[in-house]
């Protein structure tokens, strides 16, 4: 099965690194859609069949937290798994994001190993 994955991050370099980590973690056949902010990611999610949304937390226009809230409050998108990647992670923030519906939170810098570990849950769904 070919998965379609949105990678939302305002840094093109970060999107490239996340994509490479996902490819190494087993998604080499995936179709990747890039978004520079939450607004673009939400538009892509509404107009495509998406299997996974990977988002940074700190972005212009719409941040990752707002994006997560929009996705989870939409009847069409509520079941979409959202992986949040952030440099500003602590237990309280992780608990808040999981409470909003994120299925996992990873701290930057990401590695193929920690992406693979988290996505095992996704692949088993």
Backbone as a chain_set.jsonl record, in Angstrom:
{"seq": "XXXXXXXXXXXXXXXXXXXXXXXXXXXXXXXXXXXXXXXXXXXXXXXXXXXXXXXXXXXXXXXXXXXXXXXXXXXXXXXXXXXXXXXXXXXXXXXXXXXXXXXXXXXXXXXXXXXXXXXXXXXXX", "coords": {"N": [[0.841, -1.189, 0.0], [0.581, 2.166, -0.887], [1.329, 4.938, 0.949], [0.091, 8.227, 1.635], [1.583, 11.085, 2.729], [1.636, 14.017, 4.605], [4.025, 16.485, 5.185], [4.549, 18.969, 7.34], [6.266, 21.827, 7.832], [7.998, 24.83, 8.426], [10.569, 25.018, 7.563], [12.443, 24.132, 4.814], [14.653, 22.469, 4.839], [14.247, 20.988, 7.199], [11.892, 19.629, 6.452], [12.946, 18.027, 4.404], [14.746, 16.413, 5.851], [12.985, 15.084, 7.605], [11.429, 13.715, 5.716], [13.383, 12.022, 4.631], [14.027, 10.497, 6.907], [11.559, 9.197, 7.27], [11.473, 7.695, 4.902], [13.676, 5.963, 5.293], [12.698, 4.682, 7.508], [10.847, 2.978, 6.468], [8.996, 3.953, 4.66], [9.6, 4.288, 1.941], [8.245, 4.119, -0.447], [6.235, 5.938, -0.239], [3.996, 8.692, -0.976], [4.832, 11.977, -0.751], [3.704, 15.047, 0.515], [4.421, 18.412, 0.699], [4.169, 21.034, 3.105], [4.338, 24.417, 4.056], [3.337, 25.581, 6.269], [0.734, 25.43, 8.804], [-1.69, 26.154, 7.613], [-1.395, 25.557, 4.867], [-1.01, 22.789, 5.137], [-3.466, 21.948, 6.212], [-5.188, 22.558, 4.097], [-4.168, 20.789, 2.135], [-4.76, 18.365, 3.416], [-7.535, 18.429, 3.441], [-8.116, 18.211, 0.749], [-7.041, 15.885, -0.299], [-6.525, 12.312, -0.093], [-5.246, 11.419, 2.805], [-2.844, 9.627, 4.701], [-1.183, 10.023, 6.851], [-0.162, 12.682, 8.911], [2.519, 14.703, 9.463], [3.771, 17.065, 11.557], [5.444, 20.112, 12.354], [5.718, 22.003, 15.383], [6.081, 24.781, 15.789], [5.257, 27.142, 13.575], [4.666, 29.624, 11.0], [1.629, 31.534, 10.274], [-0.346, 29.287, 10.771], [0.121, 27.379, 13.553], [1.451, 24.157, 14.65], [-0.077, 23.142, 16.789], [-2.566, 24.45, 16.52], [-3.219, 23.468, 13.984], [-3.471, 20.73, 14.587], [-5.733, 20.867, 16.278], [-7.677, 21.789, 14.412], [-7.711, 19.629, 12.59], [-8.546, 17.461, 14.211], [-11.052, 18.339, 14.968], [-12.531, 18.222, 12.722], [-14.989, 16.406, 11.058], [-14.369, 14.938, 8.743], [-11.593, 14.63, 8.872], [-10.891, 13.728, 11.378], [-9.963, 11.168, 12.096], [-7.42, 11.048, 11.109], [-4.074, 10.207, 11.594], [-1.79, 12.063, 13.528], [1.46, 13.099, 13.795], [3.552, 14.857, 15.839], [6.371, 16.891, 15.623], [8.848, 18.45, 17.424], [10.963, 21.058, 18.738], [10.545, 22.086, 21.133], [9.856, 20.466, 23.407], [8.359, 19.115, 26.3], [7.2, 17.29, 29.196], [4.647, 18.255, 29.998], [3.807, 19.657, 27.698], [3.79, 17.541, 25.844], [1.768, 15.929, 26.993], [-0.396, 17.675, 26.71], [-0.581, 17.883, 23.877], [-1.089, 15.207, 23.172], [-3.523, 14.965, 24.45], [-5.011, 16.576, 22.787], [-5.153, 15.01, 20.588], [-2.915, 14.104, 19.149], [-1.033, 11.354, 17.953], [1.549, 10.749, 18.532], [4.565, 12.288, 19.778], [7.59, 13.657, 18.803], [10.891, 14.634, 19.63], [13.013, 17.141, 18.239], [16.45, 16.847, 17.309], [15.207, 14.633, 14.79], [15.557, 11.111, 14.191], [16.081, 8.344, 11.949], [15.725, 5.969, 13.415], [14.204, 6.698, 15.755], [11.919, 7.667, 14.513], [11.036, 5.371, 13.16], [10.454, 3.712, 15.335], [8.275, 5.036, 16.569], [6.459, 4.986, 14.454], [5.817, 2.336, 14.177], [3.518, 1.806, 15.609], [1.678, 3.165, 14.005], [1.814, 1.689, 11.598], [0.805, -0.723, 12.415], [-1.842, -0.272, 12.684]], "CA": [[0.0, 0.0, 0.0], [1.314, 3.43, -0.934], [0.78, 5.922, 1.87], [0.267, 9.636, 1.321], [2.004, 11.713, 3.976], [1.917, 15.454, 4.595], [5.071, 16.96, 6.095], [4.343, 20.404, 7.534], [7.345, 22.497, 8.56], [8.366, 26.046, 7.688], [11.937, 24.854, 7.085], [12.596, 23.149, 3.739], [15.662, 21.508, 5.293], [13.594, 20.087, 8.159], [11.001, 18.745, 5.683], [13.784, 17.06, 3.704], [15.268, 15.48, 6.85], [11.861, 14.254, 8.056], [11.104, 12.815, 4.6], [14.433, 10.992, 4.55], [13.831, 9.604, 8.064], [10.39, 8.366, 6.974], [11.871, 6.729, 3.866], [14.537, 4.955, 5.928], [11.871, 3.948, 8.473], [9.976, 2.036, 5.784], [8.035, 4.621, 3.792], [10.299, 4.703, 0.726], [7.29, 4.167, -1.555], [5.169, 6.891, 0.076], [3.852, 9.955, -1.692], [5.002, 13.045, 0.234], [3.209, 16.376, 0.185], [5.06, 19.406, 1.563], [3.433, 22.231, 3.506], [5.218, 25.349, 4.759], [2.682, 26.01, 7.507], [-0.475, 24.672, 9.099], [-2.743, 26.501, 6.662], [-1.169, 24.726, 3.67], [-1.215, 21.388, 5.501], [-4.905, 21.718, 6.362], [-5.738, 22.563, 2.737], [-3.78, 19.516, 1.514], [-5.499, 17.287, 4.077], [-8.943, 18.51, 3.032], [-8.27, 17.963, -0.679], [-6.362, 14.645, -0.694], [-6.665, 11.212, 0.861], [-3.993, 11.433, 3.556], [-2.713, 8.54, 5.659], [-0.411, 10.466, 8.004], [0.252, 14.085, 8.932], [3.673, 14.971, 10.326], [3.827, 18.513, 11.641], [6.248, 20.858, 13.313], [4.856, 22.74, 16.292], [6.238, 26.222, 15.597], [5.214, 27.547, 12.177], [3.887, 30.855, 10.795], [0.223, 31.476, 9.838], [-1.043, 28.373, 11.671], [1.112, 26.485, 14.164], [1.095, 22.742, 14.711], [-1.142, 22.923, 17.773], [-3.817, 24.873, 15.873], [-3.464, 22.499, 12.92], [-3.965, 19.524, 15.251], [-7.108, 21.146, 16.714], [-8.529, 21.821, 13.226], [-7.823, 18.272, 12.053], [-9.319, 16.601, 15.112], [-12.426, 18.822, 15.086], [-13.18, 18.028, 11.425], [-15.505, 15.034, 10.898], [-13.683, 14.275, 7.63], [-10.175, 14.416, 9.148], [-10.683, 13.4, 12.792], [-9.245, 9.893, 12.253], [-6.083, 11.175, 10.538], [-3.007, 10.187, 12.601], [-0.93, 13.241, 13.51], [2.735, 12.999, 14.504], [4.092, 16.195, 16.064], [7.816, 16.942, 15.828], [9.095, 19.768, 17.992], [12.178, 21.305, 19.514], [10.099, 22.647, 22.409], [9.102, 19.397, 24.045], [8.463, 18.746, 27.708], [6.111, 16.365, 29.497], [3.364, 18.962, 29.998], [3.468, 19.92, 26.299], [3.438, 16.254, 25.247], [0.457, 15.537, 27.509], [-1.382, 18.556, 26.087], [-0.733, 17.51, 22.467], [-1.768, 13.908, 23.124], [-4.904, 15.246, 24.816], [-5.657, 17.172, 21.619], [-5.321, 13.981, 19.568], [-1.682, 13.64, 18.496], [-0.764, 9.977, 18.335], [2.915, 10.698, 19.066], [5.356, 13.511, 19.737], [9.031, 13.4, 18.744], [11.735, 15.814, 19.801], [14.073, 17.37, 17.252], [16.463, 16.352, 15.927], [14.657, 13.294, 14.605], [16.437, 10.131, 13.554], [15.297, 7.241, 11.376], [15.397, 4.98, 14.449], [13.073, 7.086, 16.596], [10.745, 7.744, 13.644], [10.592, 3.986, 12.941], [9.87, 3.214, 16.587], [6.962, 5.655, 16.74], [5.552, 4.627, 13.367], [5.377, 0.953, 14.294], [2.124, 1.899, 16.041], [0.906, 3.575, 12.837], [1.785, 0.589, 10.636], [0.006, -1.828, 12.967], [-3.259, 0.131, 12.717]], "C": [[0.882, 1.246, 0.0], [0.602, 4.426, -0.022], [1.016, 7.334, 1.336], [0.473, 10.368, 2.642], [2.247, 13.199, 3.752], [3.026, 15.723, 5.607], [4.939, 18.477, 6.164], [5.453, 20.963, 8.415], [7.736, 23.722, 7.748], [9.796, 26.002, 7.158], [12.003, 23.762, 6.016], [13.608, 22.077, 4.13], [15.048, 20.509, 6.258], [12.65, 19.129, 7.437], [11.795, 17.662, 4.971], [14.311, 15.994, 4.674], [14.162, 14.537, 7.32], [11.481, 13.256, 6.966], [12.115, 11.678, 4.526], [14.304, 9.995, 5.699], [12.647, 8.664, 7.826], [10.721, 7.31, 5.923], [12.705, 5.609, 4.47], [13.732, 4.077, 6.881], [10.848, 3.027, 7.801], [8.966, 2.65, 4.84], [8.682, 5.094, 2.495], [9.368, 4.808, -0.471], [6.208, 5.223, -1.358], [5.174, 8.088, -0.872], [3.89, 11.045, -0.622], [4.479, 14.36, -0.31], [3.801, 17.352, 1.192], [4.122, 20.57, 1.852], [4.37, 23.109, 4.322], [4.623, 25.855, 6.067], [1.398, 25.204, 7.681], [-1.614, 24.935, 8.137], [-2.616, 25.658, 5.394], [-1.452, 23.253, 3.971], [-2.701, 21.058, 5.611], [-5.584, 21.672, 4.989], [-5.413, 21.247, 2.018], [-4.581, 18.356, 2.103], [-6.958, 17.265, 3.641], [-9.147, 18.063, 1.583], [-7.606, 16.69, -1.193], [-6.693, 13.559, 0.314], [-5.313, 11.049, 1.538], [-3.99, 10.304, 4.576], [-2.003, 8.963, 6.939], [-0.063, 11.934, 7.829], [1.377, 14.223, 9.936], [3.825, 16.487, 10.362], [4.808, 19.003, 12.694], [5.266, 21.592, 14.214], [4.894, 24.233, 15.999], [6.346, 26.564, 14.119], [4.427, 28.855, 12.071], [2.462, 30.533, 10.33], [-0.623, 30.596, 10.751], [-0.02, 27.407, 12.231], [0.572, 25.054, 14.243], [-0.03, 22.431, 15.682], [-2.498, 23.308, 17.182], [-4.198, 23.912, 14.756], [-4.061, 21.225, 13.509], [-5.419, 19.715, 15.691], [-8.072, 21.149, 15.528], [-8.768, 20.416, 12.67], [-8.754, 17.438, 12.921], [-10.762, 17.071, 15.288], [-13.207, 18.664, 13.78], [-13.686, 16.59, 11.302], [-14.775, 14.255, 9.802], [-12.251, 13.87, 7.99], [-9.887, 13.862, 10.543], [-9.862, 12.125, 13.012], [-7.813, 9.934, 11.714], [-5.026, 11.147, 11.639], [-2.084, 11.395, 12.424], [0.286, 12.99, 14.4], [3.303, 14.404, 14.611], [5.59, 16.079, 16.336], [8.155, 18.348, 16.291], [10.441, 19.852, 18.696], [11.825, 21.813, 20.907], [9.275, 21.627, 23.183], [9.404, 19.283, 25.533], [7.234, 17.911, 28.027], [4.745, 17.045, 29.469], [2.893, 19.232, 28.57], [3.056, 18.624, 25.604], [2.057, 15.797, 25.692], [-0.647, 16.366, 26.865], [-1.65, 18.136, 24.642], [-1.424, 16.155, 22.316], [-3.238, 14.066, 23.494], [-5.7, 15.851, 23.672], [-5.797, 16.178, 20.463], [-4.083, 13.537, 18.828], [-1.423, 12.193, 18.901], [0.655, 9.804, 18.856], [3.572, 12.056, 18.919], [6.818, 13.096, 19.736], [9.775, 14.708, 18.928], [12.733, 15.899, 18.657], [15.411, 17.286, 17.962], [15.919, 14.926, 15.863], [15.706, 12.407, 13.952], [15.568, 9.043, 12.94], [14.876, 6.226, 12.434], [14.215, 5.42, 15.293], [11.8, 7.289, 15.78], [10.178, 6.34, 13.435], [9.9, 3.427, 14.182], [8.447, 3.748, 16.782], [5.985, 5.16, 15.676], [5.184, 3.148, 13.346], [3.91, 0.895, 14.705], [1.234, 2.224, 14.846], [0.744, 2.401, 11.87], [0.912, -0.57, 11.114], [-1.476, -1.505, 13.032], [-3.944, -0.244, 11.41]], "O": [[1.814, 1.358, 0.796], [-0.58, 4.717, -0.205], [2.016, 7.598, 0.669], [-0.352, 10.282, 3.551], [2.966, 13.593, 2.833], [2.973, 15.251, 6.743], [5.183, 19.181, 5.184], [5.565, 20.616, 9.591], [7.798, 23.661, 6.52], [10.189, 26.87, 6.378], [11.66, 22.608, 6.276], [13.438, 20.907, 3.788], [15.3, 19.309, 6.15], [12.605, 17.943, 7.767], [11.373, 16.506, 4.933], [14.319, 14.807, 4.347], [14.376, 13.329, 7.422], [11.238, 12.084, 7.254], [11.744, 10.514, 4.375], [14.452, 8.79, 5.497], [12.721, 7.477, 8.141], [10.298, 6.16, 6.04], [12.466, 4.435, 4.189], [14.025, 2.893, 7.051], [10.067, 2.368, 8.487], [8.149, 1.929, 4.269], [8.359, 6.173, 1.997], [9.677, 5.525, -1.423], [5.348, 5.388, -2.223], [6.188, 8.441, -1.473], [3.079, 11.039, 0.304], [4.77, 14.742, -1.444], [3.695, 17.144, 2.4], [3.386, 21.031, 0.98], [5.109, 22.616, 5.174], [5.313, 26.479, 6.873], [1.027, 24.404, 6.822], [-2.42, 24.044, 7.868], [-3.604, 25.111, 4.904], [-2.06, 22.554, 3.16], [-3.141, 20.004, 5.152], [-6.457, 20.837, 4.754], [-6.281, 20.661, 1.37], [-5.028, 17.471, 1.373], [-7.547, 16.194, 3.489], [-10.226, 17.591, 1.226], [-7.605, 16.44, -2.398], [-7.095, 13.849, 1.441], [-4.351, 10.595, 0.919], [-4.997, 10.048, 5.235], [-2.189, 8.347, 7.989], [0.287, 12.375, 6.734], [1.216, 13.903, 11.114], [3.989, 17.123, 9.321], [4.977, 18.406, 13.757], [4.107, 21.781, 13.846], [3.85, 24.883, 15.964], [7.371, 26.319, 13.483], [3.617, 29.165, 12.944], [2.145, 29.382, 10.031], [-1.519, 31.093, 11.434], [0.639, 26.691, 11.476], [-0.592, 24.787, 13.946], [-0.849, 21.549, 15.423], [-3.47, 22.569, 17.33], [-5.372, 23.578, 14.598], [-5.045, 20.7, 12.989], [-6.245, 18.823, 15.497], [-9.161, 20.582, 15.615], [-9.895, 20.061, 12.323], [-9.658, 16.78, 12.406], [-11.613, 16.29, 15.713], [-14.405, 18.94, 13.734], [-12.901, 15.65, 11.428], [-14.586, 13.044, 9.923], [-11.746, 12.874, 7.471], [-8.735, 13.557, 10.851], [-9.145, 12.016, 14.007], [-7.074, 8.959, 11.848], [-5.07, 11.985, 12.54], [-1.655, 11.706, 11.313], [0.159, 12.708, 15.591], [3.513, 15.07, 13.597], [6.024, 15.279, 17.165], [7.797, 19.327, 15.636], [10.978, 18.856, 19.18], [12.699, 21.954, 21.762], [8.136, 21.894, 23.566], [10.557, 19.348, 25.958], [6.316, 17.83, 27.211], [3.781, 16.468, 28.965], [1.714, 19.056, 28.263], [2.079, 18.608, 24.856], [1.261, 15.331, 24.876], [-1.704, 15.84, 26.515], [-2.804, 18.043, 24.225], [-2.256, 15.98, 21.426], [-4.101, 13.391, 22.932], [-6.915, 15.668, 23.588], [-6.475, 16.462, 19.476], [-4.173, 12.672, 17.957], [-1.578, 11.842, 20.071], [0.945, 8.827, 19.545], [3.201, 12.863, 18.066], [7.243, 12.287, 20.56], [9.347, 15.756, 18.445], [13.232, 14.886, 18.167], [15.488, 17.633, 19.141], [16.143, 14.12, 16.766], [16.609, 12.878, 13.261], [14.432, 8.844, 13.371], [13.777, 5.678, 12.356], [13.308, 4.625, 15.538], [10.703, 7.1, 16.305], [8.966, 6.144, 13.525], [8.878, 2.749, 14.078], [7.534, 2.995, 17.119], [4.81, 4.938, 15.969], [4.319, 2.745, 12.569], [3.151, 0.054, 14.223], [0.164, 1.637, 14.686], [-0.357, 2.154, 11.378], [0.35, -1.307, 10.304], [-2.284, -2.361, 13.392], [-5.137, 0.012, 11.243]]}, "num_chains": 1, "name": "protein.A"}
